[in-house]
């Protein structure tokens, strides 16, 4: 019997894409999907929380020194989300600042569990490019690890209103960079996966050549002697 379509396996009826999607995944890809999901959840929670800060802080407080208010939370109990702000500073802003300092030093860095090694050229390029875009757009260096002293760095000289906006912007950068780094890891892992394709081949037990996927061809080779 002659096959109907060359782009489908004559035995299982699947295309190359269908075969790869069903059997071609490797455990590392599944783990990366879980990491993507965790990152997406953290980003959603951060966005919900930080989206309310500007509306909840009293106008008269917005012009006070940011570090002073954050370091004296007991004096500003009416601002109930200050603990959230401090937590975001410790878990998002500072880790990103540390990662940037390490990348610029040429040593291993980590952001959200994603490692950037000294030889990870693609990751380093993406990371530094996004940081440079952020610093250019905001007119402020993320930290003091740069030789450029023409712009303020971190929370230097910020008022409360400015500090809250800065944390939101750094948070967006943190998750954007993490997403792009995970994409690089996923591409690297996908390049290691076995490739299953439909091709015209001679299969044991069949006369002539037929369009067959790699999976079916291997199965028939094991079951049907030449």
C-alpha positions, 0 to 999 in steps of 0.5 A: 500500500502506498503512503498518502502523505510524505510529511506523515509517518505511514505507520503512526500517522504523525508529523515530525513536530507531533512526534517531537512534541510527544516523545522528544522532551527531556527532564531538564525542559520539564524542570525549566517549565517549573522554574518559569511557572514559579517566576511567573507566580512571583512576578504576579504577586510582586506586581499586585503588591507594588501596584498599590504602593503609590495609592496607599502612601500619604502625600506628605510622606512621599517627599521624605527621605526614602532610606530614613522612612524605611529604617524607621518603620516604627515611626510610620506605622500608618504605612502598613506596606513598608515591610513589603517594600523592605522585603522587595528591596532585600529579595529583588533589588539587592540580589540584582545589584550583587549579580551586576557587581559579580558579572562586571567582576567576571565572576559567577553571579546568580539571579533568581536561581539562574546562574551566570558563569564567567564563560556564559557569553550569551547570558552575560550579554543579555544581562548587561544589555538589559542593565545598560538599557535600564540605567540609560532609561532611568538616568540612574546606575543600578549600583556603584560597581560602574566607573560612571559617576555622572549619575546617582546609583541605587537609592541615593538621594531618593524620596519615598515616592521616588524609591517606590517607583524605583523598586517597581522598575527594578522589579520589572527588570529583575523578572525580565532578565530572569525570563530571558536567562531562562529562555537561553537555558531552555534553548541550550537544553532543547539543542541537546534533545534527540531529534525525531523526524519523518523521512523516506527510508527502507524499513524491515519487512516492507518492500521499497521505501516508506515515509516513517518516523524515527520512533516507528523505524526504531521499533520495527528494527527491534521487532522485525528481523532484516 
